[in-house]
């Protein structure tokens, strides 16, 4: 009976689209020898996210603001590896 049908707009707000926080792919413990060379790779890190990505996950790594100008540490993007 069409006289008993009603319609009402409903808005749905999604509060949590990221159920799993990103995490390192494995635990890391880095060691540096005293005769290390400038520019030498100390550690390669990678992260994973258990949420299902539509276009793949992208992670951005950066130093803390107080470390940005420290010449002893840098972060370089390792594309294609």
Secondary structure, 3 states (H helix, E strand, C coil): CHHHCCCCCCCCCCCCCCCCCCEECCCCCCCCCCCCCCCCCCCCCCEECCCCCCCCCCCCCCCCHHHCCCCCCCCCCCCCC
